[in-house]
């Protein structure tokens, strides 16, 4: 999978993470999509490095999607904890 595929996967993972974790985010739509892309990269790296399951083989692999969505969820939760609900 190339870099463009990871970016597209990250955008979709960010949208799915936002759907699974509703509420107002401090960064809004742009912040959530950036978190999704970063979560896809981090989730893929963790899966390949420590879980011994390289995810760079296929865009439609379930492990690829699970790692990207999981990474986006973790980053979104951490972002909310660190920056709180600043959009009142």
Beta strands, then each sheet from edge to edge (+ up, - down):
end
